[in-house]
Amino acid sequence: MPEEKGMRKQKENDVLKKSPSLSLPFLDKELIEICEKQKLDDKVKKKIRDGCVLLRDAYEGRASHGLYSLLKGPAYKRALFIIHTHPMWMNVVIWASIIHASLIIWEPPNRLSSWLDPTLDPLPVILLEVACMGVFVADIVFKMLYFGDEKVSGWQDYISKEWQRNYMTIIFLFQVDFVLYHAKICPFRFARPFRLTVLAARHRDVRRLISFFPTMCVKLVTVFFLPLLGVLAFFSILCVRIYGRLPQEHSLDLGEDSFSSVLPAIRTLFLLSTIDNFDPVVTEAYKQHPISFFFFLAFIVFASFFLMSVALGVMFDLYLEDHEKTVKAEAKKEEKSVAKAFQ
């Protein structure tokens, strides 16, 4: 019995040394050599290993679903985690997304065109699209398999995250679009506009940038679009009063633009704020009434330069504020993991 226990303990130590849960690829070799020279017992080695894993998870922003949460689980979960989080696999997914979006160039515009000319729907393009979707499905399955614990299954844990639900929904739309089109049920590829959204769902930095857009749009409405609409309404009323009631011989020949009523005047001034119709409006008005140059100059300065500068300043401040919140949130996660690593 003592010999069997000794042999069993020796086997366990050998397994622990060879297991990816202990000798991980990113652990420092010098640290492993020091542990061997100091002849530390298994408990101390395990604490050192766990601390290194926690520090790595904190550095990569994976405090809750990092490698540390998989150390006590099956080895295949750790292997899938290492594959899924490897930069090479990330590059494979990103390139698959770019290639999938680029296939629009060679795909037929609709099913009728491929019926008339089958060469517009070549087999290599179809196979390449299937391969790209296979990469996306594998990306989701890998994460589902190493997610979860004893209480929650992997797929339930996966779909509990909003961005991951969106990612899975997008890939499902790609598959439905592909099947309906090639089964001659739907003549159009309705999922084409969403192909590059895989980058947003998979890449953390792109995802943060997109999540910032709703806040930015709401703020721009209050600080840019509403003031711009007020300026357009004010100057359009003045233009209608000044130029819309001129006698026929003194009226302005503006072509498609007009100051006859408020709505056409708003359209004309909006285009003028982009300097698109500067020549037909300002030049014609200057020829008829030279002093009107200062009127339109005041409008362009306020509508184009001043309001645009305000909008850019607000966008920059909002971005800094959002970035600061993100950095603070990640710093808190890192502090928790680091504190746990040195317990």
C-alpha positions as CSV (number, residue, x, y, z in Angstrom):
1,M,0.0,0.0,0.0
2,P,2.7,2.6,0.9
3,E,4.5,1.7,-2.4
4,E,1.3,2.2,-4.4
5,K,0.6,5.5,-2.7
6,G,4.2,6.6,-3.5
7,M,3.9,5.5,-7.1
8,R,0.6,7.3,-7.4
9,K,2.0,10.5,-5.9
10,Q,5.0,10.3,-8.3
11,K,2.6,9.9,-11.3
12,E,0.5,12.8,-10.1
13,N,3.7,15.0,-9.8
14,D,4.8,14.0,-13.3
15,V,1.3,14.8,-14.7
16,L,1.3,18.1,-13.0
17,K,4.7,19.0,-14.4
18,K,3.6,18.1,-17.9
19,S,0.1,19.4,-17.7
20,P,-0.7,22.7,-19.5
21,S,-2.3,23.9,-16.3
22,L,1.2,24.0,-14.7
23,S,3.8,24.4,-17.3
24,L,2.1,27.0,-19.5
25,P,3.9,28.3,-22.6
26,F,4.1,31.9,-21.4
27,L,5.7,31.1,-18.0
28,D,9.2,32.3,-17.6
29,K,11.8,29.5,-17.9
30,E,14.0,31.1,-15.3
31,L,11.1,31.0,-12.8
32,I,10.6,27.3,-13.5
33,E,14.3,26.7,-12.9
34,I,14.3,28.6,-9.7
35,C,11.4,26.6,-8.4
36,E,13.2,23.4,-9.3
37,K,16.5,24.5,-7.6
38,Q,14.7,25.7,-4.5
39,K,13.0,22.3,-4.3
40,L,9.7,23.8,-3.5
41,D,6.8,21.5,-2.7
42,D,3.8,21.1,-5.0
43,K,1.6,23.5,-3.1
44,V,4.0,26.4,-3.4
45,K,4.6,25.6,-7.1
46,K,0.8,25.5,-7.6
47,K,0.5,29.0,-5.9
48,I,3.2,30.4,-8.1
49,R,1.6,28.9,-11.2
50,D,-1.8,30.2,-10.3
51,G,-0.4,33.7,-9.6
52,C,1.3,33.8,-13.0
53,V,-1.9,32.7,-14.7
54,L,-3.9,35.4,-12.8
55,L,-1.4,38.1,-13.8
56,R,-1.6,37.0,-17.4
57,D,-5.4,37.0,-17.3
58,A,-5.3,40.5,-15.7
59,Y,-2.9,41.8,-18.4
60,E,-5.2,40.5,-21.2
61,G,-8.4,41.7,-19.6
62,R,-9.9,38.3,-18.9
63,A,-10.5,38.4,-15.2
64,S,-13.8,36.4,-15.2
65,H,-13.3,34.0,-18.2
66,G,-9.5,33.7,-18.2
67,L,-7.2,30.7,-18.1
68,Y,-7.3,30.6,-14.3
69,S,-11.0,29.7,-14.3
70,L,-10.1,26.6,-16.4
71,L,-7.2,25.3,-14.3
72,K,-9.4,22.9,-12.4
73,G,-11.4,21.8,-15.4
74,P,-10.7,19.3,-18.2
75,A,-7.5,19.7,-20.2
76,Y,-9.3,20.1,-23.5
77,K,-10.9,23.4,-22.3
78,R,-7.4,24.8,-21.6
79,A,-6.3,23.7,-25.0
80,L,-9.3,25.3,-26.7
81,F,-8.7,28.5,-24.7
82,I,-5.1,28.7,-25.8
83,I,-6.0,28.2,-29.5
84,H,-9.0,30.6,-29.4
85,T,-7.0,33.4,-27.7
86,H,-3.9,32.9,-29.8
87,P,-3.1,35.9,-32.0
88,M,-2.8,33.6,-35.0
89,W,-6.4,32.4,-34.7
90,M,-7.5,36.0,-34.3
91,N,-5.8,36.9,-37.5
92,V,-7.5,33.9,-39.2
93,V,-10.9,35.2,-38.1
94,I,-10.1,38.8,-39.2
95,W,-8.9,37.7,-42.6
96,A,-11.9,35.4,-43.0
97,S,-14.1,38.4,-42.4
98,I,-12.2,40.6,-44.9
99,I,-12.3,37.8,-47.6
100,H,-15.9,37.1,-46.9
101,A,-16.8,40.8,-47.4
102,S,-14.5,41.0,-50.5
103,L,-16.4,38.1,-52.2
104,I,-19.2,40.6,-53.0
105,I,-17.0,41.7,-56.0
106,W,-17.2,38.3,-57.6
107,E,-20.7,37.3,-56.5
108,P,-23.7,37.9,-58.8
109,P,-25.9,40.9,-57.9
110,N,-29.0,38.7,-57.7
111,R,-30.2,35.2,-58.5
112,L,-31.6,36.2,-61.9
113,S,-28.2,37.2,-63.2
114,S,-26.7,33.9,-62.2
115,W,-29.5,32.1,-64.0
116,L,-28.8,34.0,-67.2
117,D,-25.0,33.5,-66.8
118,P,-23.8,30.7,-64.5
119,T,-20.2,31.9,-64.7
120,L,-21.3,34.8,-62.5
121,D,-21.6,32.3,-59.6
122,P,-18.4,30.3,-59.8
123,L,-17.8,27.3,-57.6
124,P,-14.5,28.6,-56.1
125,V,-16.3,31.7,-54.7
126,I,-19.0,29.4,-53.2
127,L,-16.4,27.2,-51.6
128,L,-14.5,30.2,-50.3
129,E,-17.7,31.6,-48.7
130,V,-18.4,28.2,-47.0
131,A,-14.8,28.1,-45.7
132,C,-15.2,31.6,-44.2
133,M,-18.4,30.7,-42.5
134,G,-16.8,27.6,-41.2
135,V,-14.1,29.7,-39.5
136,F,-16.8,31.8,-37.9
137,V,-18.7,28.8,-36.7
138,A,-15.5,27.2,-35.3
139,D,-14.7,30.5,-33.5
140,I,-18.1,30.4,-31.7
141,V,-17.9,26.7,-31.0
142,F,-14.4,26.9,-29.5
143,K,-15.6,29.6,-27.0
144,M,-18.8,27.7,-26.1
145,L,-16.8,24.6,-25.3
146,Y,-14.4,26.2,-22.9
147,F,-17.0,28.6,-21.4
148,G,-19.3,27.5,-18.5
149,D,-18.8,25.7,-15.3
150,E,-20.6,23.1,-13.1
151,K,-23.6,25.4,-12.7
152,V,-23.9,26.9,-16.1
153,S,-23.4,25.2,-19.5
154,G,-21.1,26.7,-22.1
155,W,-23.7,27.8,-24.5
156,Q,-25.8,29.5,-21.7
157,D,-22.7,31.3,-20.5
158,Y,-21.8,32.3,-24.0
159,I,-25.2,33.8,-24.9
160,S,-25.4,35.7,-21.6
161,K,-23.0,38.3,-23.1
162,E,-24.7,40.8,-25.4
163,W,-21.9,41.1,-28.0
164,Q,-21.5,37.3,-28.2
165,R,-25.3,37.0,-28.9
166,N,-25.0,39.6,-31.6
167,Y,-22.0,37.7,-33.1
168,M,-23.9,34.4,-33.1
169,T,-26.9,36.1,-34.7
170,I,-24.8,37.6,-37.5
171,I,-23.2,34.2,-38.3
172,F,-26.7,32.6,-38.3
173,L,-27.9,35.3,-40.8
174,F,-24.9,34.5,-43.1
175,Q,-25.9,30.8,-43.1
176,V,-29.6,31.5,-43.7
177,D,-28.7,34.0,-46.5
178,F,-26.4,31.4,-48.2
179,V,-28.9,28.6,-48.0
180,L,-31.9,30.6,-49.2
181,Y,-30.0,32.1,-52.1
182,H,-28.5,28.8,-53.4
183,A,-31.8,26.9,-52.8
184,K,-33.4,29.5,-55.2
185,I,-35.8,30.6,-52.5
186,C,-34.6,34.2,-52.0
187,P,-33.1,36.0,-55.1
188,F,-31.2,38.5,-53.1
189,R,-28.2,38.3,-50.6
190,F,-29.7,40.3,-47.7
191,A,-26.8,39.6,-45.3
192,R,-24.2,41.3,-47.5
193,P,-24.2,44.6,-45.7
194,F,-23.4,42.9,-42.4
195,R,-20.3,41.0,-43.5
196,L,-17.7,43.3,-42.0
197,T,-19.6,43.4,-38.7
198,V,-17.7,40.3,-37.7
199,L,-14.7,42.5,-37.0
200,A,-16.8,44.5,-34.5
201,A,-18.1,41.4,-32.8
202,R,-14.7,39.7,-32.6
203,H,-12.2,42.5,-32.1
204,R,-12.4,44.2,-28.7
205,D,-11.0,47.6,-29.9
206,V,-13.5,47.9,-32.8
207,R,-16.3,46.8,-30.5
208,R,-15.5,49.6,-28.0
209,L,-15.4,52.2,-30.9
210,I,-18.8,51.0,-32.1
211,S,-20.3,51.1,-28.6
212,F,-19.3,54.7,-28.4
213,F,-21.4,55.7,-31.5
214,P,-24.9,55.9,-29.8
215,T,-23.6,58.2,-27.1
216,M,-21.9,60.4,-29.7
217,C,-25.0,60.6,-32.0
218,V,-27.3,61.6,-29.1
219,K,-24.9,64.3,-28.1
220,L,-24.4,65.6,-31.7
221,V,-28.2,66.0,-32.0
222,T,-28.2,68.4,-29.1
223,V,-25.0,70.4,-29.8
224,F,-24.9,70.3,-33.6
225,F,-28.0,69.3,-35.5
226,L,-30.6,71.3,-33.5
227,P,-28.5,74.5,-33.5
228,L,-27.8,74.0,-37.2
229,L,-31.5,73.6,-37.9
230,G,-32.2,76.8,-35.9
231,V,-29.6,78.7,-37.9
232,L,-30.9,77.4,-41.2
233,A,-34.5,78.3,-40.3
234,F,-33.4,81.8,-39.2
235,F,-31.4,82.6,-42.3
236,S,-33.9,81.0,-44.6
237,I,-36.6,83.3,-43.3
238,L,-34.4,86.3,-43.9
239,C,-33.5,85.0,-47.4
240,V,-37.2,84.6,-48.2
241,R,-38.0,88.1,-46.9
242,I,-35.0,89.7,-48.8
243,Y,-34.6,87.7,-52.0
244,G,-37.9,85.9,-52.4
245,R,-40.0,89.0,-52.9
246,L,-37.8,90.9,-55.4
247,P,-39.3,92.1,-58.6
248,Q,-38.9,89.8,-61.6
249,E,-36.1,91.9,-63.2
250,H,-34.1,91.9,-59.9
251,S,-34.7,88.3,-58.9
252,L,-31.8,85.9,-58.5
253,D,-31.2,83.2,-61.1
254,L,-30.1,80.3,-58.8
255,G,-30.9,77.4,-61.1
256,E,-32.1,74.5,-59.0
257,D,-31.8,76.5,-55.8
258,S,-34.5,78.9,-54.7
259,F,-35.5,81.4,-52.0
260,S,-39.1,81.4,-53.0
261,S,-40.3,79.8,-49.7
262,V,-38.9,78.5,-46.4
263,L,-38.3,74.9,-47.3
264,P,-36.5,75.5,-50.6
265,A,-34.5,78.2,-48.8
266,I,-33.5,75.7,-46.0
267,R,-32.3,73.2,-48.7
268,T,-30.3,75.9,-50.5
269,L,-28.7,77.2,-47.3
270,F,-27.9,73.6,-46.1
271,L,-26.0,73.0,-49.4
272,L,-24.3,76.4,-49.0
273,S,-23.1,75.3,-45.5
274,T,-21.1,72.6,-47.3
275,I,-19.9,75.1,-49.9
276,D,-21.4,72.9,-52.6
277,N,-23.5,75.7,-54.3
278,F,-21.3,78.6,-53.4
279,D,-20.8,79.8,-57.0
280,P,-24.5,79.8,-58.1
281,V,-25.8,81.4,-54.9
282,V,-23.2,83.7,-53.5
283,T,-21.8,84.8,-56.9
284,E,-25.2,85.5,-58.4
285,A,-26.3,87.4,-55.2
286,Y,-23.1,89.4,-55.3
287,K,-23.7,90.4,-58.9
288,Q,-27.2,91.7,-58.2
289,H,-26.6,93.0,-54.6
290,P,-22.9,93.3,-53.7
291,I,-23.6,93.9,-50.0
292,S,-25.3,90.4,-49.8
293,F,-21.8,88.9,-49.8
294,F,-21.4,89.8,-46.1
295,F,-24.8,88.2,-45.3
296,F,-23.8,84.9,-46.8
297,L,-20.3,85.1,-45.4
298,A,-21.8,85.5,-41.9
299,F,-24.0,82.4,-42.5
300,I,-21.1,80.3,-43.8
301,V,-18.8,81.2,-40.9
302,F,-21.4,80.4,-38.3
303,A,-23.0,77.3,-39.9
304,S,-19.9,75.7,-41.3
305,F,-16.9,76.7,-39.3
306,F,-18.3,77.5,-35.8
307,L,-20.8,74.7,-35.4
308,M,-18.5,72.2,-37.0
309,S,-15.7,73.1,-34.6
310,V,-18.1,72.7,-31.7
311,A,-19.2,69.3,-33.0
312,L,-15.6,68.1,-33.3
313,G,-14.8,69.4,-29.8
314,V,-17.8,67.6,-28.3
315,M,-16.9,64.4,-30.1
316,F,-13.3,64.6,-28.9
317,D,-14.4,65.2,-25.3
318,L,-16.9,62.4,-25.4
319,Y,-14.3,60.0,-26.7
320,L,-11.8,60.9,-24.0
321,E,-14.6,60.5,-21.4
322,D,-15.6,57.1,-22.7
323,H,-11.9,56.0,-23.0
324,E,-11.3,57.1,-19.4
325,K,-14.3,55.0,-18.2
326,T,-13.1,52.0,-20.1
327,V,-9.6,52.3,-18.7
328,K,-10.9,52.7,-15.1
329,A,-13.1,49.6,-15.5
330,E,-10.3,47.5,-16.9
331,A,-8.0,48.8,-14.1
332,K,-10.4,47.6,-11.5
333,K,-10.5,44.1,-13.1
334,E,-6.7,44.1,-13.2
335,E,-6.5,45.1,-9.6
336,K,-8.8,42.3,-8.5
337,S,-6.8,39.7,-10.4
338,V,-3.4,41.1,-9.2
339,A,-4.6,41.1,-5.6
340,K,-5.8,37.6,-5.9
341,A,-2.5,36.5,-7.5
342,F,-0.5,37.8,-4.5
343,Q,-2.8,36.4,-1.8
